[in-house]
Amino acid sequence: MSDATRKNKINRTLKKTLSYSIGVVFFALALLIFCLKIYLASPYSAEQLSRLLSSYLSQPVKIFAVHTSGATLYLKGVQIANPPGFPAGNLARVDSL
């Protein structure tokens, strides 16, 4: 085999490998977006976000639902409880954010 033929074969192999790799990356990205949409539609996402915010704010936080519309994330029923030493109830309550 001559050097030119060998280089052409290597170039074809590299192009094929690169095109497969790009396809796999796009497929994985589409799968990730699909799984994220399913996760956000589940009640578990609201519970987990409530725990995360409660831990971060050191105040009880409750989120009733999380959903997306296009590229926008919506939180429904956000409640932040009053700090200790204040009257019982909510410090803030938002129907939709």
TIROVEX-989109 format. One record per residue: residue number from 1; residue in one letter; x, y, z of N, C-alpha, C in turn. Coordinates in steps of 0.05 Angstrom, whole numbers, always signed. Example, Ala and Ser with C-alpha at 12.3 -4.5 7.8 and 13.67 -1.06 7.14 Angstrom:
BEGIN
REC  num  residuo  n_east  n_north    n_up  ca_east  ca_north   ca_up  c_east  c_north    c_up
REC    1        A    +264     -114    +156     +246       -90    +156    +264      -66    +156
REC    2        S    +257      -45    +142     +273       -21    +143    +258       +1    +157
//
This chain:
BEGIN
REC  num  residuo  n_east  n_north    n_up  ca_east  ca_north   ca_up  c_east  c_north    c_up
REC    1        M     +17      -23      +0       +0        +0      +0     +18      +25      +0
REC    2        S     +10      +44     -16      +26       +69     -17     +17      +87      +6
REC    3        D     +34     +108     +11      +28      +126     +32      +2     +142     +28
REC    4        A      -4     +149      +3      -28      +164      -3     -53     +147      +3
REC    5        T     -52     +122      -5      -75      +104      +0     -79     +100     +29
REC    6        R     -57      +96     +44      -58       +92     +73     -70     +117     +86
REC    7        K     -61     +141     +78      -71      +166     +90    -101     +170     +84
REC    8        N    -110     +163     +60     -138      +165     +53    -155     +146     +70
REC    9        K    -145     +122     +75     -159      +103     +91    -161     +112    +120
REC   10        I    -139     +124    +130     -139      +135    +158    -158     +158    +160
REC   11        N    -158     +176    +139     -176      +199    +139    -205     +190    +139
REC   12        R    -212     +170    +123     -239      +160    +122    -247     +148    +149
REC   13        T    -229     +133    +161     -234      +121    +187    -239     +143    +209
REC   14        L    -222     +164    +208     -225      +186    +227    -251     +201    +223
REC   15        K    -258     +206    +198     -283      +220    +192    -307     +203    +202
REC   16        K    -306     +177    +197     -328      +160    +206    -330     +159    +236
REC   17        T    -308     +157    +250     -307      +157    +279    -317     +183    +290
REC   18        L    -309     +205    +278     -318      +231    +287    -348     +235    +283
REC   19        S    -358     +226    +260     -387      +229    +255    -403     +212    +275
REC   20        Y    -394     +187    +281     -407      +171    +301    -406     +183    +328
REC   21        S    -384     +195    +335     -381      +208    +361    -399     +231    +364
REC   22        I    -402     +247    +344     -420      +270    +344    -449     +261    +347
REC   23        G    -456     +240    +332     -483      +229    +334    -489     +219    +362
REC   24        V    -470     +205    +374     -474      +195    +401    -477     +218    +421
REC   25        V    -461     +239    +418     -464      +262    +436    -491     +275    +434
REC   26        F    -500     +279    +409     -527      +291    +405    -549     +273    +416
REC   27        F    -547     +247    +412     -566      +228    +423    -567     +229    +453
REC   28        A    -543     +230    +466     -541      +231    +495    -553     +257    +505
REC   29        L    -548     +279    +491     -560      +305    +500    -590     +304    +498
REC   30        A    -601     +293    +476     -630      +291    +473    -642     +273    +495
REC   31        L    -629     +252    +501     -638      +234    +522    -637     +247    +549
REC   32        L    -617     +263    +554     -615      +278    +579    -637     +298    +582
REC   33        I    -643     +312    +561     -665      +332    +562    -692     +318    +566
REC   34        F    -696     +295    +553     -721      +280    +556    -724     +270    +585
REC   35        C    -702     +259    +596     -703      +249    +624    -708     +272    +644
REC   36        L    -696     +296    +638     -700      +319    +656    -729     +328    +655
REC   37        K    -742     +328    +632     -770      +335    +630    -787     +315    +646
REC   38        I    -781     +289    +644     -796      +269    +659    -792     +273    +689
REC   39        Y    -767     +278    +698     -761      +282    +726    -776     +307    +737
REC   40        L    -775     +329    +722     -789      +353    +731    -819     +350    +733
REC   41        A    -830     +332    +717     -859      +327    +718    -867     +310    +742
REC   42        S    -847     +297    +755     -853      +280    +778    -855     +297    +804
REC   43        P    -870     +287    +824     -872      +302    +849    -845     +301    +865
REC   44        Y    -828     +282    +858     -802      +280    +872    -785     +305    +868
REC   45        S    -787     +318    +845     -770      +342    +840    -778     +364    +858
REC   46        A    -804     +368    +863     -813      +390    +881    -804     +384    +910
REC   47        E    -806     +359    +918     -797      +352    +945    -767     +356    +949
REC   48        Q    -752     +348    +929     -723      +351    +931    -715     +381    +930
REC   49        L    -728     +397    +914     -722      +425    +913    -730     +439    +939
REC   50        S    -752     +430    +951     -760      +440    +977    -739     +434    +998
REC   51        R    -729     +410    +999     -708      +403   +1018    -682     +419   +1014
REC   52        L    -675     +422    +989     -651      +438    +982    -653     +467    +991
REC   53        L    -676     +479    +985     -680      +507    +993    -682     +510   +1023
REC   54        S    -695     +490   +1036     -697      +491   +1066    -670     +490   +1078
REC   55        S    -653     +473   +1068     -626      +471   +1078    -610     +496   +1073
REC   56        Y    -613     +508   +1050     -597      +532   +1043    -607     +556   +1059
REC   57        L    -633     +559   +1062     -644      +582   +1076    -647     +578   +1106
REC   58        S    -643     +554   +1116     -647      +547   +1144    -675     +555   +1154
REC   59        Q    -694     +553   +1135     -723      +558   +1140    -739     +536   +1126
REC   60        P    -761     +527   +1137     -777      +508   +1122    -789     +520   +1097
REC   61        V    -783     +507   +1074     -793      +515   +1048    -810     +492   +1037
REC   62        K    -832     +499   +1025     -849      +478   +1012    -856     +488    +984
REC   63        I    -851     +470    +965     -858      +475    +937    -876     +452    +929
REC   64        F    -900     +459    +918     -920      +438    +912    -916     +426    +885
REC   65        A    -906     +441    +865     -903      +429    +838    -881     +444    +823
REC   66        V    -867     +430    +805     -847      +441    +787    -854     +432    +759
REC   67        H    -855     +450    +740     -859      +442    +712    -845     +461    +693
REC   68        T    -842     +453    +669     -830      +469    +648    -849     +475    +626
REC   69        S    -845     +498    +613     -859      +505    +589    -839     +517    +570
REC   70        G    -831     +502    +550     -809      +511    +533    -783     +510    +549
REC   71        A    -769     +533    +551     -744      +534    +566    -748     +548    +593
REC   72        T    -774     +551    +601     -780      +564    +626    -787     +544    +648
REC   73        L    -776     +548    +672     -782      +531    +695    -801     +546    +713
REC   74        Y    -823     +533    +720     -844      +544    +737    -845     +529    +763
REC   75        L    -848     +545    +785     -851      +533    +812    -879     +541    +821
REC   76        K    -895     +522    +830     -922      +528    +839    -925     +522    +869
REC   77        G    -938     +540    +883     -944      +537    +911    -919     +538    +928
REC   78        V    -903     +560    +925     -879      +564    +941    -886     +577    +968
REC   79        Q    -878     +564    +990     -884      +575   +1017    -858     +574   +1033
REC   80        I    -852     +596   +1046     -829      +598   +1064    -840     +604   +1092
REC   81        A    -835     +587   +1111     -845      +590   +1138    -831     +613   +1153
REC   82        N    -845     +623   +1173     -833      +644   +1191    -810     +632   +1207
REC   83        P    -790     +649   +1213     -768      +639   +1230    -777     +634   +1258
REC   84        P    -762     +618   +1273     -769      +613   +1301    -771     +639   +1317
REC   85        G    -790     +641   +1335     -794      +666   +1351    -814     +685   +1339
REC   86        F    -823     +679   +1315     -844      +696   +1302    -870     +681   +1302
REC   87        P    -892     +694   +1298     -918      +680   +1298    -919     +658   +1277
REC   88        A    -935     +638   +1283     -938      +615   +1264    -949     +625   +1238
REC   89        G    -942     +613   +1217     -952      +620   +1190    -929     +622   +1171
REC   90        N    -934     +635   +1149     -914      +637   +1127    -902     +665   +1126
REC   91        L    -876     +665   +1122     -862      +690   +1117    -869     +700   +1089
REC   92        A    -870     +681   +1070     -877      +688   +1042    -891     +665   +1030
REC   93        R    -911     +671   +1012     -925      +651    +997    -930     +662    +969
REC   94        V    -923     +645    +950     -926      +653    +922    -941     +630    +908
REC   95        D    -962     +637    +893     -977      +616    +879    -961     +605    +856
REC   96        S    -948     +622    +841     -932      +613    +818    -908     +631    +814
REC   97        L    -886     +619    +809     -861      +634    +806    -847     +624    +781
//
